[in-house]
Amino acid sequence: MEENKLKILIVGGGGREHAVGWKVAQSQRIEKIFFAPGNAGTAEIGENIPVSATDIPALLEFAKREGVGLTLALPDDPLALGIVDEFKRAGLRIFGPTQYAARLESSKAFAKSFMEKYGLPTAKFKIFTDADKAKEHLKSHSLPVVVKVSGLALGKGVFICQTLEEAEDAVERIMVEKQFGESGNEIVIEEFLTGPEISIHAFSDGEHYSLFPAAQDHKRAGEGDTGPNTGGMGTVAPLPFVTSKILKEIEVRIVRPALVGMRVENSSFQGVLYPGLILTEDGPKILEFNARFGDPETQSYMRLLDSDILDIIDACIDGTLDKTEINWKKESACTVVLASGGYPDKYEKGKVISGIEEAEKDERVKVFHAGTIKSGDGKLLTNGGRVLGVSATGANLEDALKTAYDAVGKISFEGMQYRRDIGKKSLLTFNNT
């Protein structure tokens, strides 16, 4: 083994993990990449191990046994369970926020109280642990109203309610019927904000930070932002309508004070801070905080990042981000998610996937795997709700989108669904500004 070559463990098995792994694999410093549990795509660049992303004792034991030099904790669940704290206690190097810092995502009630405490712009809100009191509050609340599960809910625990009946039904489903389990023991009821939604990401070493280009996710399952919320049906980056002035305002009013607030709480935030924002007439406001790379945003971001991601991750862990140059390509990127029929509700698995090789003949296209698995006889099969992320780059957003949709046309599996309007709203917003 050459000196300083690393064994890396990437925790997770979705499109985000495939995309980050794909970028990590480009580093000259890699000896081997392990994915836990990974998918059919990650198996092409590393070794999948049959360990769940939430089985922290097994992950810790594996990392020790294999001499893993760096672990990347990418999904929300293991962060909320304290994987970073456990690995650090064992003297192992790991990228991600502590369990306390990850509460910015794992508890919306904590996050909203944190925003209020440190003067971060967000919607007016109230927190409830009693369904009857929540319903009573709704009777005097303006409509539409937003009802949110406080805990983790795979991006599906937000209800935008147009009527009192819808809002009361949301409270019933969350707190009484327990459709989101323990995550719904506490809810947040807040005012409905209007404006374009954007995703902001920042690398942070706890004190220093560096913003990514702005991105936009498409959460609803149906075109025109209709249907149920999903984990994300596609992304575009950078956003033509987010000016350097808007980014500066976001940095000064949101990112910087949030990181200062975490330091005041004695839990400096190391990793990727990802506030989901809405650009209102009163300026940018926080819809929610996430404590990790977004998915599918990361699938677009990794196509644009022009620096060695390992150098950036090391700087985040070591507190030297201010001395690290981070470069982004002067291009546009997009990702179109191909999902199983029925997603985000019930869907079938085990459908044969074809056409990826054909789609990737265009060097501007990369297909990231999310819900995929290889059968015993080597066939590629669907194994989740979001199956693939078809990403493409281009000189501008229109160019990238055309390339991505051309590639989508070459891929097929039974029941395949996707949105045909990814990026359209971003282009319209830009053209109307």
N, C-alpha and C positions, 0 to 999 in steps of 0.2 A: 504494500500500500504506500502510495506517495504521501509525503508529509502534508499535513493539514487537509487531507481529503476527508470529507464528512459522510457519515451515515445519518440520514434524515428520516424522521417519522412524521408523516402528515396524517393528522387525525381527521376522519370524515370520509364520506363516500359519494359526494355529489359533484355537480358541475364546477363549483368553486374550487374543490380540492383537486380536480383534474386540471383546471386552468393554472392554479398556483404550482402544482407539481410539474406541469409542462414548462412553466417559466423557471422553476428551480433547476430542472434537468438541463437547462442551457448554461448553468454555471460551471466553470472549470473546476470548482472545488468539491464536486460531488463524487462520492464513492458509490453510494447506493441510496435509493429512496424506498421506504416502506409506506404503505397506505393501510389505515385501519378504519373501516374495512375495505375501502376503495370500490372500484367498479371495473367493468370490462375495459374502459379507456385507460384508467390508471395502471392496469396490468401491463400495458404496452410500454410504460416508461419506468416501472418499478415493480415491487413485489407486494401483492395484496396479502394482508394477514387477517385471519378470521376472528377479529376482536372488535366488538362494538365500540363506537366512539364515546360511549358513556361508561364503559367498563374501565374505570381509572386504575384500580389495582392491577388488572391484567396488562394495561398499557404501560404502566410503570415497570412492572416486572419484565416485560418484553424489551423496553428501552434499556434497562440495566443489563439484561442478558446479552443483547446484540451489540452493546457498546454504541448506542445511538448518541451522536454528538449534539443534535438539535432536534427538538420536537416543535411542530407548528400546530397549535390547537386552534382550528379554524371554525368549527360550528359553535352555535350558541349554547347547546346543552352541556357539553363538557366544561365550558367556561363557567357556566352557572353552578356546576357541581364542584368547582374548585380544583380543576386539573392543574392549573398553573401553580397554585399554592402547594399541592402535593408533590409535584415534580421538583419545585424549588427546595422544599424541605428535604428531599432526597439528594439534593446537590446536583440535579440535572438541569441542563440548559433548555429553556422553553420560551416560545414567543406567544404572547397573549396577555390580557389583563388578569389581575387577581379576581377571586370570587367576589370580593367587595366591590371592586371597580366595575365588574361585569353586571352588577345590579342595575347599572344605567339601562341595561336591556332586559334583564331577567325580572325586574319589578317595575312596571310602568308607574306604580304608586310612588316608589322611591324616586324614580326619574323625575316625575312631575314636582315632587316636593323639593328635589335638588334644584330644578330649574327656578322654582319660586324663590328658594333661599339665596341663589346667586344671581338673580335678576336676568335670567335668560329668557328671551322672547318665546312665548308659547301660548296656546289657547287657554282661556279660563277653564277651570276644572274643579271637580270635587271627587273625593275618593270614598268608596263605600264597601263595607263588609257585610251589610245586611240588605237582602233583596227588597224587603218592604220599604225601608227608608230610601233606597235608590228609586223605587217606583214613585214614591211620594214626591221626591225631588223633581222627577221628570215632568210631573203635572204642571209645574210652573216654569219649565225650561223652554226657551225658544226653539223652533224647528228650522231646518233639520238639526239633529243632535247626534253626537258620536258616543257610542258605548264601547269601551275597550276592556278586554281581559287584561288583568295586571301582569300575569305571568307569561311564560313563553307559550306561543300557540302557532308556531310554524307560519307566521305571517297571515293567519286566518282569523285572528281573534278581534277584529275591528269591524264594528257595525255602524254604518252611516244610515241613520233612521229618519225617514221623511215624515212619519206620523208618530203620535204618542203610542199607538198600538204596536207599531214596529219596535219602538224603543223598549216598551214593557216586555215584549216577546224576547228581545235580545237579553234583557236581564234574567228572564225566566230560563232561557236556554243555558246561559252561562252559570248562574248562581244556584238554580234549583235543579235543573236537569243534569248539570255538571258535564256538559258536552265537551268541555276543555279540561276536565279533571280538576286537580288541585289548583291549577293555574287560574281558575275562575273563582277562587274563594274571595278575591278582592277585585273590584272593578273601578275604572275611571270613567266618569261621565264628563264630557267637555263640549265646548262650543264648536260648531262647524265652521271651518275656515275655507275661503275660496282663493284660487290662484293656481299656477302651475306647480306641480310637485317635482322636487329634484332630490337626488342622492349626493351627499357630500361625504367624502372619505378623507381622513388625515392619518398619516403615519405619526406615531407619537412615542417619544422615549420617556414620557412623564413630564418633561419640562419643555423640550423643543418639539416642533411639529412641522409637517410638510403636507400641504393640501394636494390631493389628486385633481385632475380636471373634473368638472361637474358632470354627473350622469343623470339619466332618467330611466326609472324602472316602469314597467307596465303591469300593475298588480292584478287588475280584473281579468277574468278568464275570457271575456268576450270582447269583440271589436267595439270601438267607440266607448271603451271603459264601462262595459256592461257585465252583468253576471257576478258570481261570487269572487271574493278575494282569493288570490293564490300566493304561492311563494315568489311569484314573478314570472311573466310570460315573455320578457324580452327587455333589452336595454340599449341605449345609445350614449355615446360619449365622444368628445366633449359636447356640451350643449351650445349651439350657436347663439342663443339668446341670453346666456349667462355671461355678462361682461366682467372685465377685471375689477370694475367698481363694485359690482354685486358680490364677487368673490371676496374682495377686501372687507366689505361690510360683514359677510358671514364669518370671516376670520376674526374680526375685532369683536363682534357682538356675540358670537356663539362658540367657535372652536377654542379660542384662547381663554375666555372666562370659564369654560367647562373644564379645561385641563387645570387651570388655577384652582377651581373649586375642588377638584379631586385631590389636589395636593393639600389643600386646607383640611380635607377630610382624612388626611394621613393615608391616602391610598392612591398614589400617583398612577396615572393611566398609561401603561405601556402596551403598545399594539396598534390596532387600527380602530379609531373612533369614527363612527358612521352615523351622523345625524341625518334623519330623513326630514326634509324641510318643505315648506310651502311658501311661495313668494306672494305675499299678500300686498294689498295697497299700502299697508303700514310697514312694509319691509319683510324680510325673511323671518319666519317663525318655525319653531321645532315641532314636528308632529310626533317624533319618537327618536330615541337614541338606540343605536345598535353598537355592540362592543366588539365587532369583528368585520372582516370583509363581507360585503353584500354578495348575494347570489340571486340573480345572474349578473350583477354589475361587474364582478371580478372577471367574468369571462371576456368582457369587452376591455376592461382595464389591462389585463395581462397582454393583450395584443398591442397596447400603446406604450407600455412601460419599456423604456430603452436603457435601463440600468440593471445591473446584477441584483436581483431581489434579495439574495443572501447578504450582500453588503448592507442593504437597507435594514433587514431584519436584525443583523448584528448590531447596527447602530441604535436601533430601538431598545435592544436589551442592554446595551452598554452605556446608554446615555450620551451618545456622540452624534445624534442626528444632525446637529448644527454644523458638523464638519463633513457631512456626507452629501455628495451631489446626486440629485435625483432628476433624471431626464425622461421626458415623455415625447413620443414621436409627434410630429406636426401633421397628424392624419386624423381621420375619424374612424370609429369602430362601432359595430353594432352586434347584438346577439339576438337571434330569434329562437325561442324555446319551442321544441316539438314535444307535445305532451300526449299521454294516453287518453283515449276516448273516455269521457266521463270525469276526468280530473277537473276540479279538486275534490269531487265527491268519489263515488265508487268507480273503480276501473279494473280492467283485467290485466294480468301480467303474462309474460311468455310469448308475446307476438314477435315474429321474425322481422328483423330490421335489415333493409338493403339500401345500397346506394351511397354509403359514406365515402368509400374509396373514390367513386366517380365525382362526388361533390368536392373532395379535397384535391382534385387535380388542378384546380385553380389555386395558385400559391397564396392568394389573398384570403383564402377560406381555411378555417380550422374548426373542426366539429368536436366539441367537448361533451363527454359522456356524463350523465347524471344517474338515471335509473336504467342501467344496462347490466347484463350478465352474459357470460358465455355458456352455452349448453355443453353437455358431455361430448357431442359430436362436432363442436367448434362453431355452431351457429350463434350469431349475436341476437340476443332476445331482450325485450323490454322487461324492466324489473322495478318500475316505480311510476309515479305520476308525471313528473317532469323527466323526460327520457334523454333528450339531447339538447345541446345549445349550439346552434349554427352561427358561428361568429365570422365576421368579415371586416376587412379594413378598406379604406378608400381615401382619395384625396379630399373628399368632403363627405358629408353625411348621406346625401342622395346617392352618391357613388357606392358607398359601403352598403347601403340598404339594398340597392339593385343587385349587387354581387351576392349578398346573403340570401335574398329570395330566389335568385337563379339556382343557388346551391340547394336550397330547401326543396325545390322542384325535382331534384334528383334522388331524394331520400324518401323511403316509404316504409310504413308498417301498418298493420290493420288497426283502424280507429284513430290514426294520427290526427291530432288537432293542433292548430297554431293560429296566432293572430296575424292578420295580413296588414295591419296598420301600425306596426312598431315604427316609432320615429316620426310618424305623420304629424302628430300634435306638436312635436318639437320644431319641425320645419315650419308649421303654420304660425306658431308663437313667434318664431324668428322673423318670418315674413311680415307679420303684423306689428312688429315693434318699430 
